[in-house]
């Protein structure tokens, strides 16, 4: 509104039409009409304001000017990102909380735009929003650790089971002899005990131990693994074939475990599965305590804040499974 004074002068002193004023100043009829409608609702007289400075004249007519978007306080984007993982939390809810603290803050559309721009700059493995306590992603590593027989020197490659919570990226890992059903069920059971609770669903790759027949729309589940999910009060959601985004969370976590655990164990010899798993446990604790660059929180902190309060408690009874050393419990 750089033409406030001139619009008022031409309308009030010269008595020109809206169209004539708009044409003279190179503006639209609507701008002239809007200003005059506001003026007519006020009790001011032209003689009272015609000599006021431009800023004061605008303040009299339009009220105090809000801070520009560039100077308005921005929300804490990391806080937004963490809060959005909680159940039933939306950007609209967070915007209302933000305005309670910053009444002159960003309007909703700009608030959302700033968050989306921030999110686009982050090196996040997925653009999916993982809700707290919702999914546990499970897979095996393509790279395998090994166990050396202390008597014969025979080297046996073993499997690396990995499970990760979607919201917090809290990782569990262990070595098992095989990917077969007994080891798969036992690994899942120990992962839940490590978490201290049960998520709403398991997302598994199309392993024969969990999925008898893969299908894009209706996979045929392994009966034993399905019964285990029923025992824990959760469900299985097999990843769709050739849909890498369905399990991208665990694939990234597998890479993290390979780099931060397997790489550091590569120069060490282990003569039993139990010794290997004890070493994995130590490095897993360090990985969980490591603060991530983009969220400024460790996986353990995020799990405590997001997933732990909402996952279901473990059932009071447990079926027998093999221990990490291969003995029956």
C-alpha positions as CSV (number, residue, x, y, z in Angstrom):
1,X,0.0,0.0,0.0
2,X,2.6,2.6,-1.1
3,X,-0.2,4.8,-2.5
4,X,-2.4,5.2,0.6
5,X,-2.0,8.9,0.9
6,X,-2.4,9.6,-2.8
7,X,-5.5,7.4,-3.0
8,X,-7.1,9.2,-0.1
9,X,-6.2,12.6,-1.5
10,X,-7.6,11.9,-5.0
11,X,-10.8,10.3,-3.5
12,X,-11.4,12.8,-0.6
13,X,-10.1,16.0,-2.0
14,X,-10.5,15.6,-5.8
15,X,-13.6,13.4,-5.6
16,X,-12.4,11.1,-8.4
17,X,-13.9,7.7,-9.2
18,X,-12.3,4.4,-8.2
19,X,-11.5,3.7,-11.9
20,X,-9.9,7.1,-12.4
21,X,-7.7,6.8,-9.3
22,X,-6.7,3.2,-10.2
23,X,-5.7,4.2,-13.7
24,X,-3.7,7.2,-12.6
25,X,-1.7,5.2,-10.0
26,X,-1.4,2.0,-12.1
27,X,-3.2,-0.2,-9.5
28,X,-6.4,-2.2,-9.6
29,X,-9.9,-1.0,-8.8
30,X,-10.1,-3.6,-6.0
31,X,-7.2,-2.0,-4.1
32,X,-8.9,1.4,-4.2
33,X,-12.2,-0.1,-3.2
34,X,-10.6,-2.0,-0.3
35,X,-8.9,1.0,1.1
36,X,-12.0,3.2,0.8
37,X,-14.2,0.6,2.4
38,X,-11.8,0.5,5.4
39,X,-11.7,4.3,5.5
40,X,-15.5,4.5,5.5
41,X,-15.7,2.3,8.6
42,X,-13.4,4.6,10.6
43,X,-14.2,8.0,12.2
44,X,-11.1,9.7,10.8
45,X,-11.2,12.9,8.8
46,X,-8.8,13.7,5.9
47,X,-7.7,16.9,7.6
48,X,-6.6,14.9,10.6
49,X,-4.3,12.5,8.8
50,X,-3.2,14.2,5.5
51,X,0.0,15.5,7.1
52,X,1.0,12.4,9.0
53,X,4.1,10.5,8.1
54,X,3.5,7.5,5.7
55,X,4.2,4.9,8.4
56,X,1.9,6.5,10.9
57,X,-0.9,7.0,8.3
58,X,-0.7,3.2,7.5
59,X,-0.8,2.3,11.1
60,X,-3.9,4.4,11.7
61,X,-5.7,2.7,8.9
62,X,-4.4,-0.9,9.0
63,X,-3.2,-1.2,12.6
64,X,0.2,-2.3,13.8
65,X,2.2,-4.2,11.2
66,X,3.0,-7.8,12.0
67,X,6.6,-8.9,11.8
68,X,7.6,-10.1,8.3
69,X,7.9,-13.8,7.7
70,X,11.7,-13.4,7.7
71,X,11.7,-12.0,11.2
72,X,9.0,-14.1,12.8
73,X,10.3,-16.8,15.1
74,X,10.6,-20.2,13.4
75,X,9.6,-23.4,15.1
76,X,12.2,-25.9,16.3
77,X,12.2,-28.2,13.3
78,X,13.8,-31.2,15.1
79,X,11.1,-30.9,17.8
80,X,8.4,-30.9,15.1
81,X,9.9,-33.9,13.4
82,X,10.1,-35.9,16.7
83,X,6.6,-34.9,17.8
84,X,5.1,-35.9,14.5
85,X,6.1,-39.5,15.2
86,X,3.8,-39.6,18.3
87,X,0.3,-41.1,17.8
88,X,-2.4,-38.6,16.7
89,X,0.0,-35.7,16.4
90,X,-0.4,-33.6,13.3
91,X,1.2,-30.4,12.0
92,X,-2.1,-28.6,12.7
93,X,-1.9,-29.5,16.4
94,X,1.8,-28.5,16.6
95,X,1.0,-25.2,14.9
96,X,-1.5,-24.4,17.6
97,X,1.0,-25.2,20.3
98,X,3.6,-23.0,18.5
99,X,1.2,-20.1,18.4
100,X,0.5,-20.4,22.1
101,X,4.2,-19.6,22.6
102,X,4.6,-17.2,19.6
103,X,1.3,-15.4,19.0
104,X,2.8,-13.4,16.1
105,X,4.5,-16.4,14.6
106,X,4.0,-18.0,11.2
107,X,0.6,-18.7,9.8
108,X,-0.3,-22.3,9.2
109,X,0.6,-22.5,5.5
110,X,4.1,-20.9,6.0
111,X,4.6,-23.1,9.1
112,X,4.0,-26.2,7.0
113,X,6.1,-24.9,4.1
114,X,9.1,-24.2,6.4
115,X,8.9,-27.8,7.8
116,X,8.7,-29.4,4.4
117,X,11.7,-27.3,3.2
118,X,13.6,-28.4,6.2
119,X,12.6,-32.0,5.8
120,X,13.7,-32.0,2.1
121,X,17.2,-30.9,3.1
122,X,17.6,-33.8,5.6
123,X,19.4,-37.0,4.6
124,X,16.6,-39.2,5.9
125,X,16.5,-42.7,4.6
126,X,12.7,-42.6,4.0
127,X,10.1,-39.9,3.5
128,X,7.5,-42.1,5.3
129,X,6.4,-40.9,8.7
130,X,6.8,-43.7,11.2
131,X,4.4,-43.5,14.2
132,X,5.7,-44.3,17.6
133,X,5.2,-48.0,18.6
134,X,3.8,-48.8,15.3
135,X,6.2,-51.1,13.4
136,X,9.2,-53.3,14.1
137,X,11.2,-53.9,10.8
138,X,13.0,-57.3,10.7
139,X,15.7,-58.6,8.2
140,X,19.0,-60.4,7.9
141,X,22.3,-58.9,6.9
142,X,23.9,-59.9,3.6
143,X,27.3,-59.7,5.2
144,X,27.9,-62.4,7.8
145,X,30.1,-62.7,10.8
146,X,31.9,-66.0,11.5
147,X,32.7,-68.4,14.3
148,X,36.0,-70.4,14.3
149,X,36.1,-73.9,15.8
150,X,38.9,-73.8,18.4
151,X,39.8,-77.5,17.8
152,X,39.7,-77.8,14.0
153,X,40.1,-74.2,13.0
154,X,37.0,-74.6,10.7
155,X,35.4,-71.2,9.9
156,X,31.6,-71.2,9.9
157,X,29.7,-68.2,8.7
158,X,26.6,-67.4,10.8
159,X,23.6,-65.1,10.2
160,X,23.1,-61.6,11.5
161,X,19.5,-60.9,12.6
162,X,18.6,-57.2,12.7
163,X,15.4,-55.6,14.0
164,X,14.6,-51.8,14.2
165,X,11.8,-49.7,15.5
166,X,10.4,-47.4,12.8
167,X,9.9,-44.2,14.8
168,X,13.1,-44.2,16.9
169,X,15.4,-46.3,14.7
170,X,16.3,-48.2,17.9
171,X,18.3,-51.3,16.7
172,X,18.6,-54.8,17.9
173,X,21.1,-57.2,16.4
174,X,22.3,-60.7,17.2
175,X,24.1,-63.6,15.5
176,X,22.2,-66.9,14.9
177,X,23.3,-70.1,13.3
178,X,20.8,-70.0,10.5
179,X,17.8,-68.1,9.1
180,X,15.6,-71.1,9.6
181,X,12.3,-70.9,11.4
182,X,13.5,-71.8,14.9
183,X,16.3,-69.2,14.9
184,X,14.0,-66.7,13.2
185,X,11.3,-67.1,15.9
186,X,13.9,-67.1,18.7
187,X,15.6,-63.9,17.3
188,X,12.3,-62.1,17.1
189,X,11.4,-63.2,20.7
190,X,14.7,-61.8,22.0
191,X,14.3,-58.6,20.1
192,X,11.0,-58.0,21.8
193,X,12.5,-58.8,25.2
194,X,15.3,-56.3,24.3
195,X,12.6,-53.7,23.6
196,X,10.7,-54.6,26.7
197,X,7.4,-54.5,24.8
198,X,5.5,-55.3,21.6
199,X,4.9,-53.0,18.6
200,X,1.6,-53.0,16.7
201,X,3.1,-54.9,13.8
202,X,6.2,-56.7,12.4
203,X,7.3,-55.8,8.9
204,X,9.4,-58.7,7.5
205,X,11.1,-59.4,4.3
206,X,9.8,-62.3,2.3
207,X,12.0,-64.9,4.0
208,X,10.7,-68.5,3.9
209,X,10.9,-68.6,7.7
210,X,8.1,-66.0,7.9
211,X,6.4,-66.0,4.5
212,X,5.5,-69.3,2.8
213,X,4.4,-67.6,-0.4
214,X,5.2,-64.0,-1.4
215,X,2.4,-62.0,-3.0
216,X,1.9,-58.3,-3.7
217,X,-1.6,-58.4,-2.3
218,X,-2.1,-61.4,0.0
219,X,1.1,-63.2,1.1
220,X,0.8,-66.7,2.6
221,X,2.3,-66.5,6.1
222,X,4.3,-69.2,7.8
223,X,1.9,-70.7,10.4
224,X,4.4,-71.0,13.2
225,X,5.6,-67.4,12.8
226,X,2.0,-66.2,12.5
227,X,1.1,-68.0,15.7
228,X,4.0,-66.3,17.5
229,X,2.6,-62.9,16.3
230,X,-0.8,-63.9,17.7
231,X,0.8,-65.0,21.0
232,X,2.3,-61.5,21.3
233,X,-0.9,-59.7,20.3
234,X,0.6,-58.2,17.1
235,X,0.4,-58.8,13.4
236,X,2.8,-59.6,10.5
237,X,3.0,-57.3,7.5
238,X,5.2,-58.9,4.9
239,X,7.0,-56.4,2.6
240,X,5.7,-56.4,-0.9
241,X,8.0,-58.0,-3.5
242,X,10.1,-55.5,-5.4
243,X,8.9,-52.6,-3.1
244,X,12.1,-51.5,-1.4
245,X,10.4,-48.6,0.4
246,X,8.4,-51.1,2.4
247,X,11.6,-52.2,4.2
248,X,13.9,-49.3,3.6
249,X,14.1,-48.6,7.4
250,X,15.6,-52.0,8.2
251,X,17.9,-52.0,5.1
252,X,19.5,-48.7,6.3
253,X,19.8,-50.1,9.8
254,X,21.4,-53.3,8.4
255,X,24.0,-51.1,6.8
256,X,24.6,-49.2,10.0
257,X,25.1,-52.4,11.9
258,X,27.5,-53.7,9.2
259,X,29.6,-50.5,9.5
260,X,29.5,-49.9,13.2
261,X,29.5,-53.5,14.5
262,X,30.7,-56.0,11.9
263,X,33.5,-53.8,10.6
264,X,34.9,-53.5,14.1
265,X,34.6,-57.2,14.7
266,X,36.2,-58.2,11.5
267,X,39.7,-58.5,12.9
268,X,38.7,-60.5,16.0
269,X,38.3,-64.3,16.3
270,X,35.3,-65.8,18.0
271,X,35.2,-69.5,19.0
272,X,31.5,-69.6,20.0
273,X,28.2,-67.9,19.1
274,X,27.8,-66.7,22.6
275,X,31.2,-64.9,22.6
276,X,30.3,-63.3,19.3
277,X,26.9,-62.1,20.6
278,X,28.5,-60.7,23.8
279,X,30.8,-58.6,21.5
280,X,27.8,-57.5,19.4
281,X,25.9,-56.5,22.6
282,X,28.8,-54.2,23.7
283,X,28.9,-52.4,20.3
284,X,25.1,-52.3,20.1
285,X,25.0,-50.4,23.4
286,X,27.5,-47.9,22.0
287,X,25.5,-47.5,18.7
288,X,22.3,-46.9,20.7
289,X,23.9,-44.2,22.7
290,X,25.5,-42.4,19.7
291,X,23.8,-39.1,19.0
292,X,22.5,-38.8,15.4
293,X,23.5,-35.7,13.5
294,X,20.1,-34.9,12.0
295,X,17.9,-35.5,15.1
296,X,20.3,-34.5,17.8
297,X,19.2,-37.4,19.9
298,X,20.5,-41.0,20.4
299,X,18.5,-44.0,19.3
300,X,18.1,-44.9,22.9
301,X,16.8,-41.5,23.8
302,X,14.3,-41.5,21.0
303,X,13.1,-45.0,21.9
304,X,12.5,-43.8,25.5
305,X,10.7,-40.7,24.3
306,X,8.7,-42.1,21.5
307,X,8.3,-45.9,21.4
308,X,8.6,-47.1,25.0
309,X,5.5,-45.2,26.3
310,X,3.2,-46.7,23.7
311,X,4.3,-50.3,22.9
312,X,2.3,-53.0,24.5
313,X,3.7,-54.9,27.5
314,X,5.1,-58.4,26.9
315,X,2.8,-61.3,27.7
316,X,3.4,-62.9,31.1
317,X,4.2,-66.4,29.7
318,X,6.8,-67.3,27.1
319,X,7.2,-70.4,24.9
320,X,10.5,-72.2,24.9
321,X,13.1,-70.9,22.5
322,X,16.8,-71.5,21.9
323,X,19.2,-69.3,23.7
324,X,22.0,-67.4,21.9
325,X,24.4,-70.3,22.7
326,X,22.1,-72.8,21.0
327,X,20.9,-74.5,24.2
328,X,17.2,-75.0,25.0
329,X,15.7,-72.7,27.6
